[in-house]
């Protein structure tokens, strides 16, 4: 019974059907096909704004290229100390930007706080001797499965823009966050002050489809050239475009996120007072200790340890195709286990 990351799941049949539907005859390459050309319009309707959208192969590429586009080599990228771009992307943003530095900010539940951001700016003033503040990146949902409210994003974006700092959002689990907030996708992005979004679909049912979506069109700059130079201009781009179009137009993004969020809430309720963070997306963090982890693994559950080597924490992630009976079994096992801990 697997509760590893949601990128271990299968591709949704609606996604594979969309791929098969475009797998006929010849089509122009390098985003010149009719499906790729529809992407700006479809995502523009989704976000209720004029956007420029660019497909890439991975979430790492989306984050790194987006941040590199808005950050010079001598720039600073402000991020939570546990942000994915810092902990899990092998310094890709620094590499693709040509040397920008990630400056970390502490904050509860995996989120950048206004006070933390202000202190970081105070400690990193723009002088000729320092890196220049250039970008703030927010992970939505965060690495702890928590969600920034629209007012939180707006407050952070307001500070960033007053300091001429671009706001980037890492949206690997963007759909889960939108479902939790119960808002329009625009409310947690450009209306709140986000300039560029890494729009993830792979973790929520796609085979492999990510996009960089620019809301501030002035910031698109040389993104196309950066994407080509990084090896992410896909030749048979219709297959990635078909996935993103189906994901958005069919409402699959919402249906899958609703299901995974609801199942995660059940697991969170079973964990009771062993929960380490509020359950606001499809991830659940539980303090189990070594004995608790061994007991669950012996019972057939697979999941990731979280934190340092000797951390008590375990992370459970619900995928779009998670079997209902697996969730029920985990809830039962957690309830029994936490009652003894």
ABEGO torsion letter per residue (X at the ends): XBABBAAABBBBAAAAAAAAAABBEBBBBGGABAAAAAAAAAAAAAAGBBBBBBBBABAAAAAAAAAAAABBAABBBBBBAABAAAAAAGGAAAAAAGGBBBBBBBEBGGBBBAAAAAAAAAABBBBAABBBBABBBBBOBBAAGBBBBAAAAAAAAAAAAAAGBBBBBBAAAAAAAAAAAGBBAAAABAAAGBABBBBBAAAAGBAGBBBBBBABAAAAEAAAAAAAAAGABBABAAAAAAAAAAAAAAGAAAAAAAAAAAAAAAAAAAAEAABABBBABABBBBBAEAAAAAAAAAAGBBBBBBEBAABABBBBBBBAABBAAAAAAAAAAAAAAAAAX
